């Protein structure tokens, strides 16, 4: 599948953004390729199109499958596994946020809760340090609770909510106005 210059640009940029978000460049590029594809692709095709090693493609596809962003499918008359990416941008967003929360925020919350318990009996810790740790824990707990409140919203409802953001901010006013 020859890529158009615009598709190449999109895929290369998605790979660069992936590295900034802590995702392997090839993983992000494969995700972009599969997202843009209008038909399932097999691993050899992906390797040829992106000019990357077949083993790298295999490992990257496993990573994308573990995130729930890519699924295996089959094509009649072809014994190879083919791959398709989620196509709904709202579902992609939901899956990525859920996985990042599960992999990053949840373990951090567990550790911070342990530290808060240990800090109560830590005679060597200053009260100011204890408060800082509690502030971070409180912030992350509030963020996680907010996510839990919103994660079940339908995409249309979430979209309306997000487009209201500026109006809600103006309704609530700024900190300067409240001071």
Secondary structure, 3 states (H helix, E strand, C coil): CCCCHHHHHHHHHHHHHHHHCCCCHHHHHHHHHHHHCCCCEEHHHHHHHHCCCHHHHHHHHHHHHHHCCEEEEEECCEEEEEEEECCCHHHHHHHHHHHHHHHHHHHHHHHHHHHHHHHHHCCCCCHHHHHHHHHHHHHHHHHHHHHHHHCCCCHHHHHHHHHCHHHHHHHHCCHHHHC
